[in-house]
Amino acid sequence: MTVSLYVGNLPFSIDQAGLEALFAPYGEVVSANVISDRETGRSRGFGFVEMEDSAARTAISSLDGREHNGRTLRVNEAQKRDNHSGGNGGGGGRSRRY
């Protein structure tokens, strides 16, 4: 089973290959994605890595809180997004006429 990891406080200079290389010593990296700004293409300073469960646990304990290129990494299991919450919620105004 694979686990998705959230990786925060990444150096803005890191790319997908660099993120994968950072996690590779802890096990096989299934995928690595650095999240970038849609308009500028610049890294937003976080990303996601997918690894096998045991490798992911090792990576978390080894990398969370570790400094990398002057930034202290935050690594933990990614939280599942709930597609039913947040977003475009409307409402507020009354549409009934009295």
N, C-alpha and C positions, 0 to 999 in steps of 0.2 A: 504494500500500500504506500502511496506517495503522500507527502505532506507539503503544503504550500507555506513558505516562510515569508514574513514581512521583514524587510531590511530597511531600516530608517537611518537618517543622518549620514547618508552616503556622500562622499566627496562629489562635487558637481562635475568633476572631470571623468568619472568612471563611466564606462560603457558596458554593453551587454557582455562582451568577452572578458572584461576586467572583473565584472561581478561573478561570472562563472568561474574564473580562475581563483577568486577569493574563496569560493566554497568547495572547489574540486578536491583539496586535500582531505576533506571530511567524508567524501563518498561521491558517487555518481550524481551529477547534476542533470536532472531531466529537462529543466528549462530555467532560464534566467532572463528577467526583463527589468530594465531600468525605465521608470516612468518619466516621460518627457512632456514638457509644455506643448500644447497643440499649436500655438502660434509661433513660438520662437524655436522649438525643437530642443531647447536646453533642458538638461536633467532637472527634475523637481526635487532631487535629493533622497529619493526612496525607490525601492523596487521589490520584486518578488522572485523567490527561488523555489523550485520544486525539486524535492529529493525523496529518496526512500526514507521511511519512518526512522529507522535507527541512525542513519547518517544525519538526518535532520536534527535529531536530539543532540547528537555530538556537535554539530555545527552551532546550534544555539548555545550550548554550554561553553564552547570554545570562543565564539565570536561576539556574543552579547557583552557590551561594555568595553570591548577591545578598541584601541585607537587604530585608525587606518587613515593615512595621509592627513593627520591633524584633526580628524573628527572621530568622536566616540560613537561606535556603531550601536544600533538598537536592533536586535534580532529576536523575533518570537514567532510563534505559529500565527499565521494570518487568520483573521476572523472572517467567517463567511459573510458575504453581503446579503442582506435581506432585500430582495427586489420589491417587496410589498410596502416598504416604509420610505419616508422621505420623498423627495422628488417634487413633482409639480402640483402638490396639493392646492386645490382652489378653495373656494368658499369665502366666507366672511361677509359678503354683501347679501342683502335680502332681494329675492326676485319676485316675491308675492306682492300683488297690489291689494290694498284693502279698500 
